[in-house]
């Protein structure tokens, strides 16, 4: 039996993100913006979006009305489709060394790099890792982010990868945010593994993959395809096994050198993430596929490298999602609007392209179709800003914080400031 429902509004502006394609460039004039809008919610989903007063009159008295006083803007809840927030320790020294001119190899030799985080994460109990993940998920929720992808990849042993993914699963039960887990056991060849990289990948496929399915820990497999991690040739059997077992595939691709995006297209991966090193050849390949390119501008800021060629990808007809890549090494910022606004400035992205990249296009990068737009049937996930103009959200580059966040039709955060 359906609940009586609740109507919230009026909103000065409501951006539905409807009627926009998953791929290609977007103009701000294409945005559907409803003035004096209301959202009617039933059973955690959007029943109808339209004129607030008109809905109020049409729906009658047998509903809950939440009337807003002042100027407010509503958008779909944001989706952070690439994070590494299940980790222990810090890499502040890596950042200082990198800015002082040390190379990736020099930092690793000094005890930093991914292996440093692996050691810190292994030292955490499952409960500690759960609590660290929850703390970071809450920080993202307060930014208006209602869905967060979370990778493993700092365990790099069967039992340690399981510990991380179990911690993520437990954390998901204790937060309003939807945590979408991804197995990144192929983050690097661990230093304490006695065999070859191929041996390690075979072991993960044989021993880890079946448990992931049995315990329903994830339906997503990722790998770092890079000279410092695994080559396309080394990782191919691993990905093929994952695909045969029914996992969705995603690829850390083209961060420092190319080959990852080509592999992503060949395997029909859901997304190819990073792409800072992508050339016109890779851009053309991605544009001709259904793979969602994911830009991670905070990693470019953290490392001091080129940004993902977002403008060229969109103009070529590709899609574009934007995520925080929140991790302790290259992207410790953990701020979505801030980093997306900087990318928009550097790559000349429209507001429509930016908001699409953190709503329905980001949902597509997670193979989700029940969120990312404010329309009938979608999850009632939305973020509210106290402003009379949605453009202020990107104009102020994170200076304007959400006033409230709703998840599944429930107000889960209110900013009292």
C-alpha positions as CSV (number, residue, x, y, z in Angstrom):
1,X,0.0,0.0,0.0
2,X,1.4,3.4,-1.0
3,X,2.0,6.0,1.6
4,X,0.0,9.2,1.4
5,X,3.1,11.0,0.3
6,X,4.7,14.4,0.8
7,X,5.0,17.5,-1.3
8,X,8.1,19.7,-0.9
9,X,8.5,23.2,-2.3
10,X,8.3,25.7,-3.8
11,X,11.7,25.8,-5.3
12,X,12.8,29.0,-7.2
13,X,14.5,26.6,-9.7
14,X,14.4,22.9,-10.0
15,X,16.9,21.2,-12.4
16,X,15.3,17.9,-13.5
17,X,18.3,16.8,-15.8
18,X,15.6,15.2,-18.0
19,X,15.7,15.0,-21.8
20,X,19.5,15.1,-21.9
21,X,21.5,12.4,-23.7
22,X,24.1,10.2,-22.0
23,X,26.7,11.1,-24.6
24,X,27.9,14.3,-26.2
25,X,28.3,18.0,-25.5
26,X,25.5,19.9,-23.7
27,X,24.4,23.6,-23.7
28,X,23.0,25.3,-20.6
29,X,20.0,26.2,-22.8
30,X,19.1,22.5,-22.9
31,X,18.6,22.3,-19.1
32,X,15.0,21.8,-18.0
33,X,14.5,24.3,-15.2
34,X,11.1,24.4,-13.5
35,X,10.3,27.6,-11.7
36,X,8.2,27.6,-8.5
37,X,8.5,23.8,-8.5
38,X,7.4,21.1,-6.2
39,X,8.4,17.4,-5.8
40,X,5.8,14.9,-4.7
41,X,7.3,11.8,-3.1
42,X,5.8,8.4,-2.3
43,X,7.5,5.4,-0.9
44,X,11.0,6.9,-1.4
45,X,10.5,7.7,-5.0
46,X,9.5,10.7,-7.0
47,X,5.9,10.5,-8.0
48,X,5.6,13.8,-9.9
49,X,7.6,17.0,-10.4
50,X,5.8,20.2,-11.4
51,X,4.4,23.6,-10.3
52,X,4.2,23.6,-6.5
53,X,0.9,25.4,-6.2
54,X,-0.7,23.4,-9.0
55,X,0.4,20.1,-7.4
56,X,-0.9,21.3,-4.0
57,X,-4.3,21.9,-5.4
58,X,-4.4,18.7,-7.5
59,X,-3.2,16.4,-4.7
60,X,-5.7,17.7,-2.1
61,X,-5.5,17.6,1.7
62,X,-4.5,14.0,2.3
63,X,-0.8,14.6,1.9
64,X,2.1,16.0,4.0
65,X,3.2,19.5,2.8
66,X,6.7,20.7,3.5
67,X,6.6,24.4,2.5
68,X,9.9,26.2,2.0
69,X,10.2,29.9,2.9
70,X,12.9,31.7,0.8
71,X,14.8,31.1,-2.4
72,X,15.9,27.5,-2.9
73,X,17.3,25.5,-5.8
74,X,16.9,21.7,-6.1
75,X,19.0,19.2,-8.1
76,X,19.3,15.4,-8.2
77,X,21.5,14.0,-5.5
78,X,25.1,14.0,-6.7
79,X,26.9,10.7,-7.5
80,X,30.6,10.2,-6.8
81,X,31.3,7.3,-9.1
82,X,35.0,6.8,-8.2
83,X,36.5,6.8,-4.7
84,X,39.0,4.9,-2.5
85,X,37.6,6.0,0.9
86,X,38.1,2.6,2.6
87,X,41.7,3.1,3.7
88,X,43.9,3.6,6.7
89,X,46.7,6.1,7.3
90,X,47.8,9.2,5.5
91,X,50.2,10.1,2.7
92,X,50.9,13.8,3.6
93,X,54.6,13.2,3.3
94,X,54.1,11.9,-0.3
95,X,52.4,15.2,-1.1
96,X,55.3,17.2,0.4
97,X,57.9,15.2,-1.3
98,X,56.1,15.4,-4.7
99,X,55.9,19.2,-4.4
100,X,59.6,19.3,-3.5
101,X,60.4,17.5,-6.8
102,X,60.6,13.9,-5.8
103,X,59.6,11.3,-8.4
104,X,57.0,8.6,-7.9
105,X,59.8,6.0,-7.7
106,X,61.7,8.1,-5.1
107,X,58.6,8.5,-3.0
108,X,58.0,4.7,-3.1
109,X,61.6,4.0,-2.2
110,X,61.3,6.4,0.8
111,X,58.4,4.3,2.1
112,X,55.5,6.1,0.5
113,X,53.2,5.3,-2.4
114,X,50.4,2.8,-2.7
115,X,52.3,0.3,-0.7
116,X,52.4,2.6,2.3
117,X,48.6,2.8,2.3
118,X,48.4,-1.0,1.9
119,X,50.4,-1.4,5.1
120,X,48.3,1.1,7.0
121,X,45.1,-0.5,5.8
122,X,46.2,-4.0,6.6
123,X,46.9,-2.8,10.1
124,X,43.2,-1.7,10.5
125,X,40.6,-4.1,11.8
126,X,37.4,-4.6,9.8
127,X,35.6,-2.5,12.3
128,X,38.1,0.3,12.2
129,X,38.0,0.3,8.4
130,X,34.2,0.4,8.5
131,X,34.3,3.5,10.8
132,X,36.8,5.3,8.6
133,X,34.7,4.6,5.6
134,X,31.5,5.9,7.4
135,X,33.3,9.1,8.4
136,X,34.3,9.9,4.9
137,X,30.9,8.9,3.5
138,X,29.3,11.3,5.9
139,X,31.6,14.1,4.7
140,X,30.4,13.3,1.1
141,X,26.8,13.3,2.1
142,X,27.1,16.8,3.5
143,X,28.2,17.9,0.0
144,X,25.0,16.6,-1.5
145,X,26.4,13.3,-2.6
146,X,23.8,10.5,-2.1
147,X,25.6,7.6,-4.0
148,X,29.3,6.8,-3.6
149,X,31.4,4.2,-5.3
150,X,34.0,2.7,-2.9
151,X,37.0,0.6,-4.1
152,X,39.1,-1.9,-2.2
153,X,42.7,-2.2,-3.4
154,X,44.7,-1.5,-0.3
155,X,44.6,-5.1,0.9
156,X,46.2,-7.0,-2.0
157,X,45.8,-10.3,-0.3
158,X,42.6,-12.5,-0.5
159,X,41.8,-12.1,3.2
160,X,42.7,-8.4,3.2
161,X,40.6,-7.6,0.1
162,X,37.7,-9.5,1.7
163,X,38.2,-7.5,5.0
164,X,37.9,-4.2,3.1
165,X,34.9,-5.2,1.0
166,X,33.1,-6.6,4.1
167,X,33.8,-3.3,5.9
168,X,32.3,-1.5,3.0
169,X,29.2,-3.8,3.1
170,X,28.8,-3.2,6.8
171,X,29.3,0.6,6.4
172,X,26.5,0.6,3.8
173,X,24.1,-0.6,6.5
174,X,24.9,2.3,8.8
175,X,24.8,5.3,6.4
176,X,22.1,7.1,4.4
177,X,24.5,7.1,1.5
178,X,24.3,4.2,-1.0
179,X,27.8,2.7,-1.0
180,X,28.6,0.9,-4.3
181,X,31.5,-1.4,-3.8
182,X,34.2,-2.3,-6.3
183,X,37.0,-4.8,-6.1
184,X,40.4,-3.3,-7.0
185,X,42.5,-6.2,-6.0
186,X,44.5,-5.5,-9.2
187,X,45.8,-2.1,-7.9
188,X,49.4,-3.2,-8.0
189,X,51.5,-6.3,-7.7
190,X,52.1,-6.5,-3.9
191,X,55.7,-6.4,-2.7
192,X,55.2,-9.4,-0.5
193,X,53.7,-11.7,-3.2
194,X,56.3,-14.3,-4.1
195,X,55.2,-15.1,-7.6
196,X,54.9,-13.1,-10.9
197,X,52.2,-10.5,-11.5
198,X,50.4,-13.1,-13.6
199,X,50.5,-15.5,-10.7
200,X,49.0,-12.9,-8.4
201,X,46.2,-12.1,-10.8
202,X,45.4,-15.8,-11.3
203,X,45.3,-16.3,-7.6
204,X,42.9,-13.4,-7.1
205,X,40.6,-14.7,-9.9
206,X,40.6,-18.3,-8.6
207,X,40.3,-17.6,-4.8
208,X,38.7,-14.1,-4.4
209,X,36.2,-13.9,-7.2
210,X,34.0,-16.8,-6.1
211,X,33.8,-15.4,-2.5
212,X,32.8,-12.0,-3.9
213,X,29.9,-13.7,-5.6
214,X,29.0,-16.0,-2.7
215,X,28.9,-13.1,-0.1
216,X,27.5,-10.6,-2.6
217,X,30.3,-8.2,-1.7
218,X,30.5,-6.5,-5.1
219,X,29.5,-6.9,-8.7
220,X,32.3,-4.7,-10.0
221,X,35.9,-5.5,-10.9
222,X,38.5,-2.8,-11.5
223,X,42.2,-2.8,-12.3
224,X,45.0,-0.3,-12.7
225,X,46.3,-0.7,-16.2
226,X,49.5,1.2,-16.2
227,X,53.3,0.6,-16.5
228,X,53.7,0.9,-12.7
229,X,50.9,-1.7,-12.2
230,X,49.6,-4.2,-14.8
231,X,49.9,-4.1,-18.5
232,X,47.0,-4.7,-20.8
233,X,48.4,-8.1,-21.8
234,X,48.8,-9.1,-18.1
235,X,45.4,-8.0,-17.0
236,X,43.4,-9.4,-20.0
237,X,42.8,-13.0,-18.6
238,X,41.8,-11.5,-15.2
239,X,39.2,-9.3,-16.8
240,X,38.0,-12.1,-19.1
241,X,37.4,-14.3,-16.1
242,X,35.6,-11.5,-14.3
243,X,33.4,-11.0,-17.3
244,X,32.6,-14.7,-17.6
245,X,31.5,-14.7,-14.0
246,X,29.1,-11.9,-14.6
247,X,31.0,-8.9,-13.0
248,X,30.8,-5.4,-14.5
249,X,34.2,-4.2,-15.5
250,X,35.8,-0.8,-15.0
251,X,39.3,0.3,-15.8
252,X,41.9,2.7,-14.3
253,X,42.9,3.8,-17.8
254,X,45.4,6.2,-19.4
255,X,46.6,8.0,-16.3
256,X,50.2,8.2,-17.3
257,X,50.3,6.1,-20.5
258,X,47.8,4.8,-23.0
259,X,46.4,1.2,-23.5
260,X,43.8,1.1,-20.7
261,X,41.0,2.9,-22.6
262,X,41.5,0.6,-25.6
263,X,41.2,-2.4,-23.4
264,X,38.0,-0.9,-21.8
265,X,36.4,-0.5,-25.2
266,X,37.4,-4.0,-26.3
267,X,35.9,-5.5,-23.1
268,X,32.8,-3.3,-23.1
269,X,33.7,-2.0,-19.7
270,X,31.1,0.2,-17.9
271,X,33.7,3.0,-17.5
272,X,37.3,4.1,-18.1
273,X,38.5,6.4,-15.4
274,X,41.4,8.9,-15.4
275,X,42.3,9.4,-19.1
276,X,44.7,12.3,-18.4
277,X,47.1,10.8,-21.0
278,X,44.5,10.0,-23.6
279,X,45.2,11.2,-27.2
280,X,42.9,11.7,-30.2
281,X,43.1,8.0,-30.9
282,X,41.8,7.0,-27.5
283,X,39.2,9.8,-27.5
284,X,37.9,8.6,-30.9
285,X,37.7,5.0,-29.5
286,X,35.8,6.1,-26.4
287,X,33.4,8.3,-28.4
288,X,32.5,5.3,-30.6
289,X,31.7,3.1,-27.6
290,X,29.3,2.9,-24.7
291,X,32.1,3.2,-22.2
292,X,31.6,6.2,-19.8
293,X,34.8,8.3,-19.5
294,X,35.3,9.4,-15.9
295,X,37.4,12.5,-15.2
296,X,39.2,12.8,-11.8
297,X,40.3,16.4,-11.6
298,X,41.4,16.2,-7.9
299,X,44.1,13.7,-9.0
300,X,45.4,16.1,-11.5
301,X,45.6,18.8,-8.8
302,X,47.2,16.4,-6.3
303,X,49.8,15.1,-8.7
304,X,50.3,18.3,-10.7
305,X,49.5,16.8,-14.1
306,X,47.3,17.5,-17.1
307,X,43.5,17.3,-16.7
308,X,41.4,14.7,-18.5
309,X,40.7,16.1,-22.0
310,X,37.0,16.5,-21.1
311,X,36.2,19.1,-23.7
312,X,37.6,17.0,-26.5
313,X,35.8,13.9,-25.3
314,X,32.4,15.7,-25.2
315,X,33.0,17.3,-28.6
316,X,33.9,14.0,-30.1
317,X,30.6,12.6,-28.9
318,X,31.7,10.7,-25.8
319,X,30.0,10.9,-22.4
320,X,31.7,12.4,-19.3
321,X,31.3,11.7,-15.6
322,X,33.3,13.5,-12.9
323,X,34.3,12.0,-9.6
324,X,36.5,12.9,-6.6
325,X,38.9,9.9,-6.7
326,X,39.1,10.5,-2.9
327,X,42.3,8.6,-1.9
328,X,45.2,9.2,0.5
329,X,47.8,9.6,-2.2
330,X,46.9,11.6,-5.3
331,X,43.5,13.0,-4.4
332,X,43.0,13.6,-0.7
333,X,40.7,16.6,-1.2
334,X,37.4,14.7,-1.3
335,X,35.5,17.7,-2.7
336,X,33.3,17.1,-5.7
337,X,31.9,20.5,-6.6
338,X,35.2,22.2,-6.0
339,X,37.2,19.9,-8.2
340,X,34.5,19.7,-10.9
341,X,34.2,23.5,-11.0
342,X,38.0,23.7,-11.5
343,X,37.9,21.2,-14.3
344,X,35.0,23.2,-15.9
345,X,37.1,26.3,-15.8
346,X,40.2,24.6,-17.3
347,X,38.3,22.6,-19.9
348,X,35.4,25.0,-20.7
349,X,32.6,22.8,-19.6
350,X,29.0,24.2,-19.5
351,X,27.0,24.0,-16.2
352,X,24.8,21.4,-18.0
353,X,27.9,19.3,-18.8
354,X,29.2,19.6,-15.2
355,X,25.9,18.7,-13.5
356,X,25.2,15.8,-16.0
357,X,28.7,14.5,-15.1
358,X,27.8,14.2,-11.4
359,X,24.2,13.1,-11.7
360,X,22.8,10.8,-14.5
361,X,26.0,10.3,-16.4
362,X,27.8,9.3,-13.2
363,X,24.9,6.9,-12.5
364,X,25.5,5.4,-15.9
365,X,29.2,4.9,-15.0
366,X,27.9,2.7,-12.1
367,X,25.4,1.0,-14.3
368,X,22.5,2.5,-12.4
369,X,19.4,3.8,-14.0
370,X,17.2,4.6,-11.0
371,X,18.8,7.9,-10.0
372,X,20.5,11.0,-11.4
373,X,17.3,12.8,-12.7
374,X,14.3,14.3,-10.9
375,X,11.4,12.6,-12.6
376,X,8.7,10.1,-12.0
377,X,9.9,6.7,-10.8
378,X,13.4,7.7,-9.9
379,X,14.7,7.6,-6.3
380,X,13.8,10.7,-4.3
381,X,17.5,11.7,-3.9
382,X,18.0,15.4,-4.2
383,X,20.1,18.3,-2.9
384,X,18.8,21.7,-1.9
385,X,20.8,25.0,-2.0
386,X,19.6,28.3,-0.5
387,X,20.1,30.5,-3.5
388,X,17.9,32.0,-6.3
389,X,20.2,31.0,-9.1
390,X,21.6,27.5,-9.7
391,X,24.7,29.0,-11.5
392,X,26.0,30.1,-8.0
393,X,26.8,26.5,-7.2
394,X,29.6,26.3,-9.7
395,X,30.4,30.0,-9.7
396,X,31.3,29.9,-6.0
397,X,33.4,26.7,-6.6
398,X,32.2,25.0,-3.4
399,X,31.7,28.2,-1.4
400,X,28.0,27.6,-1.5
401,X,27.2,24.5,0.6
402,X,23.9,22.5,0.4
403,X,21.2,23.6,2.8
404,X,19.6,20.1,2.9
405,X,20.0,16.6,1.4
406,X,17.2,14.1,0.8
407,X,17.8,10.4,0.3
408,X,15.0,8.0,-0.6
409,X,12.4,10.6,0.3
410,X,13.8,11.4,3.7
411,X,15.7,14.5,4.8
412,X,19.0,13.1,6.0
413,X,21.0,16.3,6.4
414,X,20.2,19.9,7.2
415,X,22.9,22.6,7.3
416,X,22.0,24.8,10.3
417,X,24.4,27.6,9.3
